[in-house]
């Protein structure tokens, strides 16, 4: 669980923290198998980007909070790749799309599923 105060963390900071906590020796990123050459090394932005189907530059911009917003589908793939708990998943969606709790837009999260 991420221990930072909800008021101080941004979407990008939260995403970077989630990526950096994946153990380097982990052979998997969610349901995806890591390349053998990458096992034993920290998980990079490039590796996550490849797995979720975006460019490294797009993913970098997400972590840098450069105004990019992820779609619900991309958030679902990120949550699966980073093996988030239900609470972390919910927080990821809300940090990226805060309008979901403003009372105007009903909050409907994409059901978790295995994505090849």
N, C-alpha and C positions, 0 to 999 in steps of 0.2 A: 504494500500500500504506500502511496506517495503521501508524505507527511507535511508538505508545504500548506500554508494557509490558502484557502480558496480565493481570497482577495488578492494575493500576491502572485499567483501563478497564471501564466498566459497559456494559450493553446500550444504554441511552439515550444515553450519551456517544458510543459507537461509531456509533449510528444518526445522531445529529446531525452528526458529523464526515463521514460518508458523504454526507449531504444537502448539506452546505455545500461540499463539494469539487466538486460539479457546476458546470461553467463556466456563468456567467449567459447567455452567448451561445448555448449549446447549444439547438438546435431540438427535441431529443428528450429524453425521459426513458425510457431503455430503448426498448421498441418503441412507446411512446406519443408522439404529436406534441404539443408544448407549444403553448398558445394564442399567436398572434403578439404579443399585448399583453404577454405574460410574458417573451418572449425579450429578452435584454439585462438582465434583472433576476435577482437571486439566486433560487434555488429555495426556495420557502416551505414551511412545514409544511402549509399549506392545499393547495398544489398537489400535493404527494406524497399527502396524504390522499385527494384527489379521484381521483387516478390509481389508487390501490390499493383504493379502495372503502370507506373508513372516514371518520368525521367528523374535522374538524380537532382537536376536543377529544380524541378517542381517540388520534390520532397524537401530539398534544402530550404526553399522559400517558405514551406509550411513550418519547418522548425525555427526559422528566423522571424516568423510573424511578419512577413513582408506583404500582408494584405491578401494573400491567396486564401481561398476557402475551399475546403474539401467537400465533395458530395457525400451524401449519406452512404452510398455504395463504397466509396473510398474509405470512409471512416470505418465501415464494417470490415473491410479487408485489413486495415491497419490494426483494428482491435483483435482480429483473428491471428494475424502474424505475430503480434506482441503478446499474445495470450493474456488478455486483460480479464480481470474479474468483472462481475456485473457492475460493481460500483465504479471501477475505473473506466469501463466502457461508457457508462452513463455520463461521467464527468467529461470524457473526451468529446462526446457529442455536444454537450452543453457548452463547453469552452469554444468549440468551433461555431456553434449556432446558438448563441445566447437568446435569440428571438424565440426559441422554442418554449421558453418559460415566461414570456411576457404577457400571457393570457390571451393572445390573439391567435396563436398557432398551436394546434393540439400536438402534444409530444407523442410521436409514434416511432419507436426505434425499429430498425431492420432486424428481423429475427436472426439469431446466430445460426450459421450453417457452415458446412464444410465447403470451402471454395478451392478448386484445384489450383 
